[in-house]
Amino acid sequence: MTNELERRLLREPVALRSAKDDGPPRIGGYALKFNKLSRNLGGWVEQIDPSSLSKSAGDGWPGVMARYNHEVLLGSIAGDSLRLMVDGTGLDYEVDLLDDADSERVRKLVARGDVARSSFAAYMHESDWSLTPDGFPLRTVLGMSLVDVAPVDDPAYYDTSTGLRSLADARSMEVVEVEEMARQNRLADLIKPAPIMVDLGSRNSGQSEQGETHSAGRLQVMLRALEMKKQL
């Protein structure tokens, strides 16, 4: 778990949505998508597990807001002006806009395509580190507390180094050490399983040929058992 807020950008469009009857104008889109690999975040990639939002959703999304560029308040769960929906794809949001200058400016920027991406901010409580099939370090977010969803005009991924804290904690290392390994593209060294050591015991000079054959056979059995275990 990290105690710092983490922000991520999704390469999915935010768009105008039809208002109901004479209701306020709306914008919305996916703030995050499940099981979709991010771009390279600096020596590692990330994906969001579908179960990661279970607690926030179950608690009724307490305190969650929609903020343009994570700064200008557009709507909130508390004010019933923000709606969040989790489906098989990810987290979809829709926010009702006010008729004030800030909201109208955001609406026009979205309509014109200047603001075309969505983002989210959250505290990540639980993560798992593994390797992609290509051997690249992969962080899977398993639990988070959502803070806000946001239409953004900044195409950068935010706070990517903060995500390395979970790996540093898991390996009892300083964050600066892990960050340096990331810069050197050596994070995989922290994730690869340790090699299995098989102790066959010491051999004495009088070991017979039959004993050597027996030891070799025992080694083959042990290695075969390990291979079968890996396949389970």
Order of alpha helices (4+ residues) and beta strands (2+ residues): beta-beta-beta-beta-alpha-beta-beta-beta-beta-alpha-beta-beta-alpha-alpha-alpha-alpha
